[in-house]
Amino acid sequence: MRARLTSSVLHTVAAIALFAAPCAAQSSAKTPRLAYDPTERSIPELQAALASGRTTSVALTEAYLARIGAYDHAGPNINAMIRVNAAARRDAAALDVERKAGKLRGPLHGIPIVLKDNYDTQDMPTTGGSLALANHQPTADAFIVGKLRAAGAVILGKTNLHELASGITSISSMGGQTLNPYDLSRCPGGSSGGTGAAIAASFAAVGWGTDTCGSIRIPSAFGSLFGLRPTLGLMSRDGIIPLALSQDVAGPMARTATDLAIALDVTMGADPRDTITRRLDGRALPQFQAALRKDALRGARIGVFAPYFRTADADVADTVRAAARAMRALGAEVVDVAMPDFDEVIGSTSAITLETRFDLQEYFARPGDHAVSSLGQILDNGLFDKALELRHRTADTASARDSESHRRVMARQNALRTRIIALMDSLHLDAIAYPTSVRKPVLAGDPQLGTTCALAAQTGLPALSIPAGFTSDGLPTGLELMGRAFSDAKLVAYGYAFEQAGARRRPPPTTPSLVNGKAPQPRAGTVTTGPATQQVTVRFVFDPPTSELRYHVDLRGAQRDAVSAVVFRRYDPGTAGRDVGQSRVIKRLLGPAMLSGAGTVRLLGDDLDAFLAGRLRVALFGGEATVAPVGEAVVGR
């Protein structure tokens, strides 16, 4: 029941216009003004700017490096990058010369990208996130890296990962803990979490990761990105530190479906050094960019997979189901799909711990400067993050590659794949839909539960994570579409059609556009409200890169002991512009008999939106007015 407002006088001060214009940053003679801001720009937008002369590849490289400098190991300390490529500016300059001479290699010509640090690069160490491989220098590029260089991509650097790709929270002895730019207290997903965080934060145009069980898709979901786990065999794994080759795939992560399609077209294809790509023999390669159509979902039949909704967080499930309903509005036929025996069928189908020891041994036997030769040696030397010990020791107990245990797992994978394809055939499904993760990103240091990665990883079928929207606390969620073998281009086209109907992505709050090459500076303000007998003053500072609002509260006046509380209160838009009945208390600042206080509140999601829109208020409750504020003032603009 709505409480009746009292007749107490409501004191309101004018909004402080802190955000009426972009926050100014202190200028520096050493930091040039960047003429072109690449934040959230797509590859076609970047190419248009390059073609028109509004920017150059060198300038783009400098702009992305400035963002890395401002936000990766400074400001919010995202910690996505293990190292920056010292030759990036030189490579960009050479590509600018080619462009000026009329030589264009394709849509990635002069475009800065990043690589997960398990891709071999002949000019930079490849560590896999392990201190044991800190000085491991490959003698040749990975197959995909070679294709990227040939396509004219500028490699900005190598990104952090869950050590040796053996987990999904992106912590490693070489790179530390990567943070989620949407909430700095949480993990970015993994194992390609450094790539996911880097692309979400616009540290590069597009990035590459690997996926053994969710390692592309989970960071994509947690970073509001598009990420494809390709059909096993579509992309070469040659020159990539393996985890389990029966499940390992490589692929890109991008902010738009178009960027993802461009990246896939450039890097897929057969490689004689990776025998799994023989599956492409006699098969026409998919054409990802050519498949992009706004009406791609029209006539598609999508099955909403009930088993992956049973334990989903309520707001994750609601967001993903809403995305599925939106696909219906775009012409898809969306049906519910039950599979009562799913848990039994998918059980014991992971090969990871049975293969890691042997696949790593083969990788370490390749030419290159290897400091170690086995997983056992890494364990003996203690050169791993403590969070990896149980997983590493379990993997190192595998007795033989061709074991009875491994044969049973392979048989169960075949049975699972056969069953899923039969299910899709019987219901005439083009794709199966479910949450990429049924849980939100966990707090850094906690185990991430609730992934749905196994279905695609253990069948070898392609799966695309699509930005589905955000929870009320500002955390991205992903909808995953899994299709039939080599239906990869169709899946990306579905993602494109969904995106064109209304983008669900928004940039992270902690990595805004730079101002004169630097992060926006914190801005301060003061709010005073209440009658003279109970006057409250709040001095506050908002720091955009951390999304933190720091405050100090003082209460003065003859009747200050009668104050019940001082709070930050969020107002959501009401019917016909009315706020009544749409408020939320988001932080208590003072309670009874408290005369001063200080603290910090991190504003995320709806709370941050309210602050930036002038809908966050300081409210003073006291005297006889126990259900309405006796003073209230806007914090923001």
N, C-alpha and C positions, 0 to 999 in steps of 0.2 A: 504494500500500500504506500503510495507516495505521501511523504510528510508535507504538512501544510507550512508554507513559508511564513515566518513571523514578520512583524512590522518594523523590525530593526532596520536602521539605515544601512544601505549597501554603499560602501565607499569604493570607488573605482578610479584608478589613475589611468592615464593614457598609456597605450602600449609603447614599449621601448623599441624603436625601429632599428634593431641590431642587424636584421637580415634583409632590409629593404634593398640592399645592393650587395654584390659579392664582397666577402670579407677581404680587406686589404692586407697584404703581407709586406713586411719590411723589405725594402729593396736592397740589393747588393750589387756592387759594381762587378763582382765576380760571377754573378748569375744573370745571364742574358734573358731578356723577355722572349718567351717562346711565341712565335707568330702563329703557330698552328697547334691546337690542343687535340691530341689523339684520344682523349678519354672517351670510352664507349663507342669509338668510331669503328665501323665495319670495314672489311677489306675493300669492297667497292668504293666506299667513301674515301679511304686512304688513297686508293689508286686514282680517283678523280682529282684529289688534291695534288698528287704527284704529277698527273698529266697536265694540269692547268698551271703548274709552276707555283702554286700557293705554298708548297713545301718541297723538301727533298728527302731522300732516304736518310741522309746524314742528320737532317733536322728531326725527322721522326725518331731515329735512333737516340738522339740526344734527349728528345722529349720523354721517351719511355724510360731512359736511364735516369732522368731527373725524377720521375715518379718513383722508380725503385729506390733512389737515394732518399727521397722524402718519406717514404712509407714502409720500406721493407725492414731496414735495421735502424730506423728512426721513427718518430711519430708513433703510430699504432704498433710498430714492430711486427708486421705480418709474418716476417721470416719465411718467405716463400722461396727465396733464391739461395742456392749454395754458392754459386760463383757467377760473376759477370764475365762475358767474353771480352778480353782485352783487345781483340781484333775487330770488334763489331763496327766501330766507326770507320776503320779502314775498308772493311768489306762493303759497307754502305756507300762509301765514296766511290769505289770501283763500279758499283751498280748504277750510281748517278751518272758516271761517265758513259756507261753503256746506254742508258736511257737517252742522254743527250745526243748520242750517235745514232739513235733510232733503233737500237737493239733492245727488244723487250722479250724476256723469257716466258712471260705468262702472268697470271693474276697475282702471283706471289713475288714478282720482281720488286726488290727494294723494301719488302714488308718485314718488319721485325717480328721474330717468333721466339719461343722458349722451348726447351727440351727437358723432360724428366731426366734426372741424372743417372739413369740406367741405360741410356742410349750412348753407344761408343762414339766419341769424337776424336779425330786424330790431332786436334789442336788444343784440346782441353782434357784434363783428367775426367775419368768416369768412375764415380765412387759408389753408386748404389745406395748412398746415404750412410755408408759404413766407414768408420774410422780406419778399419783394416785395409780399405782400398783408397785411402786419402791420396796416394801418389800413383795410383794405377793409371797409366797412360797408354791407351790403345794405339796400335799402329795404323788403323784404318777406321773410316767412318762406318757406322751402321748403314745398312742398305737404305733405310728411310732417310737418314741424314744426308746421304749422297744425293738422293732424289730432291731433297729440299734445297741443297746448295745449287744443284743444276737448275732448279726452278727460280733461283734468284732470291731466296729467303735470306734474311739477315739473322743469324743466330745470336740473340742477345746474351744468353747464358743458360745455365743448368739449374733446374728447380729441385727442391727438397722432396723427399718421399718417405713413406714408412720404410724403415731400414730393410734393404734387399727386397723391397715390395712385399714384405711379410706381415701386412696388417693394414688397417683402414683408418688410423687416426693421424698418420703423418708425423711420427716422431722418429728421430734417428740420431746415432752417435756423431755423425758428421754434420748434420744440419740442424739438430735440435727440434723443437716443437713448432710446427707451422700453425698459425692462428687463422680463424675464419674471419674475413674482413666484414662480415655482416654482424658478428658478435665476437669480440676479441677474447671472451672467456671460453669460447667453444672451439672444437676441432673443425678442420675444413673437409673432413672425409679423407679417404686414402684408397690405395697407397699413393695415387698421383695427386696428393693434396697440395703440394707446392705448385704444380701446374694449374690446378683448379683455382687456388687462391690468387695466383699471378694473373690469370686471365680475367677473373672476376674483378680484380683491382685495376685492370687496364695497365699492366706492366708490359704487355705485348699484344699484338693483334690476335694471335691464336697460339695454342701450345699443344705439345704431344705428351701422351701418357701411355701406360700399359694397363691391361686389365686381365687378371687371373681369376678374380671373383669380385667384381664390382669396382675395381680400382680406377676406371675411367668414369663410370656411371655415378658412383656415390659422391665424389668431389664435384661432379657436374650438378647433381641435385642440390648439394649444399652450397654451391656457388652461383645458382641461377643460370646455368650454362646448358648448352647442347653438347652431349657426349655420346659417341657411338662405340659400342663394343662390336666390331665387325664380325661377320661370319668367319669362323676359323679357316684360314687359308687365303683370305682376301689380302692380307697385309703380311709382309715379311717380318720375322723376328730376328733375322741375322744381325749380329752385333749389338744385341740388347741383353743385358744381364738377365738370365732366366729365373723364374720361380718354379714353374711346372709347365713344361712345354706342351703337354696334352691340353692345357687350358689357356696358356699365355696368348694374348693378342696385343697388338699395338694400334693406337689410333689417336685422333685429335680431339680437342675440347675447344669450344668457341662460344662467343656471346650471341651469335645468330646462326640460324640454320644455313643461310647462304655461305657464311664463312666456313662452317663445317663441311659443306659440300665442296667448296674450293679446295680445302685442305685434303679431303679424301681423294678427289680426282688426281691430285698431284702425287700422292704417296702410295696408293694401292698398286698391286700388280705382282706378277710372278717373279720369283728370285731363285735361281738354281741353287743358291746356298741354303735355302730353307725349303726342304722337301714338302712341307705342308702346302705350299703354294702350287703344287702340282694339281691340286683340286681345280685350278683355273684352266688346265689344259682343255682346249676345245670349247671353252666358254667365253662368250663376249663379256668384256669388263663392264660393270655398271657405269653409267654416266650420271653422276650425282647432280651436277649443275643443270644438265638438260632435263632431269626428272622433276625439278622444282616447279610446282603449279599451285596456284591459289585454290583450285578446286580439287586437289588431290584426294581429299577425304570423301568426296562425293561418291557414294556407292560402296565405300569400304565397309567391311564388317569387322567390328572391334569387340573382343570379348573381355569384359571386366572380370578379372581372375579373383574369385572370392577367397581362396585360401590365403592370399597375401593381404587381406583386409581384416582378418580375424583379430589380430593383436595390434593393429595400427593405432598410433596416437589419434585422438578424435579430430584435431584440427588438420592433421596430415591427411587422414582419410577423407574428410570433408572437402579439402582443397583438391585432391586428386579426383574424387567423384565429380566435383563441379567441372573440372577440366574435361572429363569424359563426357559430361552432358553438353559441354560446349562443342565437342566434336560431333555430337548428334545434330546440333544446330547447323553445322557445316556440311551436313549431308551424309554423315556416316551412320550406319546402323550399329547401335551399341547394345549389346546383350550381356546379361550376367552369366558367368561360367562357374560351375561348381566342379570340384574334384575331391570327393570325400576321402580317397586314399592317398592324397598328395604327399603327406608327410612320410608315409611308408615308401612310396615310389622314389622320392628324392633322397631318402636316407642313405648314408654311406656311399655317396657318389663323388666325393671330392678326392682328387688325386694329389693334392698339393704336398702334404707331408711325406708322401711316398716317392716323390720325384725330385724335390728340391736338392737333396744331397748330391744326386748323380748329375743333374743338369748343371749345377754350379761347377762341379768337377770338370765337366767337358768345357764349360766356358773358360775356366782358369787355365785350361790346357792350350787355349788359342795364343797366337803371338801377341806379345805386349808385356809391359812392365808390371807383373803381378807380384804383389808383396806376400800373397797367400795362395795356397793351392787347393784349399778345401774349406767347407763349413766347419769341420772339426778344428782346423787350425785357428779360425776366427774365434771359436769358443775357447780354445786353449789359451789364446793370447788375451782374452777378455776384452776384445775390441768391438764391443757392441753395446747398444743402449740396454739398460737392465730390463726394460719392458719387453725385450725380445728374447730373453733367456729361455723361457719355457718353450716357445715356438721353435727356436733354433735347436734346442736339445732334442725335442721330439722329432724334428725332421732328420737330425743326425743319427737317429736310431734305426732308420730304414736299412734293412739288411741287404737287399739286392734290387736292382731295377726290375728284373723279370721275376717278381715274387708272386706267390699265390694271392696275397692280399691285393696286389696291384691288378692282377687279372680279374679278380672279383669286382673291383671298382670299375674297371673298363667295361665289364659286362653290364653292370648296373647303369653306367652312363648310357650305353646303347639302348637298354630297356627304357630308361627315362626319355631319351630322345624319340624313340619309336612311339611311346605312349603319348607324348605331347603332340607329335605330328598327327597321330591318329585322332586325338581330340580336336585339333584344329580342322582336320579334314571332315570329321563328322558334323561339326557345327559350321562349316564353310567360313572359317575365320581367316582374315588377312593378317591380324595381329592380336596379341593378348596384352591387356593393359593392367598395370598395378603400380603401387608406389615404388619408387626407386629405393627408398628406405622407409620403413613403417615408423621409425623413430626420428626425432629431431637430432641435429648434431649434438653430441654430448659435450660436457665440460672437458676442457683439455686435461688429460691425465686419466680420464675414466675410459672404460672399454665401450666401444660403439656396438650396440646391439640393434637388432631389427632390420638387418639388410635382407634384400631379396635377390642377391646377386647370383645365387647358385643355379637358378633355373636356366639362364642363358649360358653361364660359364660351364656348366656340366652337361649341356647338350650340344655346345658348339654353335648355337643359333645366334643370329644378330639381335642386338637390343639397343634401343636409343633412349636416353634420358632427356626429357624435355622440361624446361621450366614450367611448372604448373601454377605457381603463385607463392604466397607467403603466409605464414602463420601470424597470429595477432601480435606476437612478440618479434616480428620482423625477420624470421628465419625462412630461407627459401626451401621449397619442396619440389620434388621432381616426379613426373609421371613417366613410367617406363613402358615402351612399346617393344614387344618381342615378336619377331616374324619368322618366316621360314628361311631356310638356308639360301643365301645370296639374294634375299629380298631387301638388302641394305638400302638401296637407292629409294625404294618405295617407302621405307620407314622414314628416311630423312625428308622425303616429299610430304609425308603426313605431318611431320614436325613443322615444316615450312608453312603448310596450309594453316595449321593451328596458330602459328606465330603471326601470320599475316592478318588474321581475324582480330588481333589485339594482343600486343606483346605482354607477356606476364613477367618479364624481367625488369628489375630496376637496379641501379648501381648500388654498391655497398656504401653506407654512410661514412665509413672511416677513411675513404680514399677519394676525396673530392678533387675536382680540377685544381691544378696548381695555379698560384698567382705569382707572376714574375718568377716562375721556376721554383717556387717554394710552396709548402703546404700553407693553407690559410691559417692566419694567426688566431689564437684564442681572443675572444671578445668578452668584455665585462659589462655589467649593468647593475642597476640598483632598482628595487621595487619597494615602495612604502605604501601601506594601507592600514585601515582601521581608524576608529575614532581616537581623539587625543588621549583618552583614558586607557586605551589598549592598542597602542600603535606598534606595528611590526615592520621591521626593515629587513629585506633580504638582499644581500650583495651576492652576485653570482658571476661565474666565468664559464663560458661554454667553449669547449675545445673540439672543433669539427673532426680532426683525424681520429680522436678516441671516442667521439660521441658522448663525452662526459660533461655533465653540468655540475660544477662545484659550487657550493653555496655556504654562506654564513648568515645566521639569523639572529636578530636582536629584538627583544620585546621591551617596550618602555610604556610608562603611563601609570597613573594612580591606581588603576584597577587591573594591572597586569596579572595579578595572582588569580583572577577569575577566568583566565583564558583556558579553554578546554584543549585546544589543539591548533597548530598551524600546519598546513599541508600543501603539497603540490596537488592540484586537481586538474585532470584532463577533461576537456569538453569535446564530445564528438558532435558532428553536425546533426541537428535535429530537424524535425519536420518543418518545412517552410522557414528554415533558418533559425528556429528556436532551439535554445540549448537546454531548456528545462527537462530534467529526467534523463539526460544523456551524459552525465558526469561520472568520472571514476577518480578515486583517490589513488595516486600512484606512489606517494611518498609522504610519510609523516615527518615533519621537520622539528616540531616541539610538541610536548605533551603538557599535562597539568603541572603547574609550579615550575616549569622550565622556562628560564629567562633568556637563554642563548643556546646556540648549537651550530654545528658545522658538519658537512659531509659531502658525499658525491653520489649522484645518481646517473647511471648510464641510460641514455635515452635511445630506445630501439623501437622499430615497428610503428605502431599507432601512436606511441608516446612521442617519438621523434617527429612524426608528421604533425602532431598537435602543436609541439613547440615551434616548429618552423612556420606553421600557419597562424600563430597567435592564439592558440586554443589551450595553452597551458597557463594556469593561474596559481597565484599564491592566495590561499583562503585562510581567514582567521575566524575561528569559532570561539565564542565566549559569552559571558554574562548569561542572560536568560535565553539567548538564541542558541538552542542546542541542536536544531535541525537545519539551520541556515547560517551562512557566514555573516559576521558583522563587518567584515572587510574582505575585499577581494580585488586582486590586481593582476593584469596580464603580464606574463613573462614571455618575451619574444617580440613579435612585431604586431 
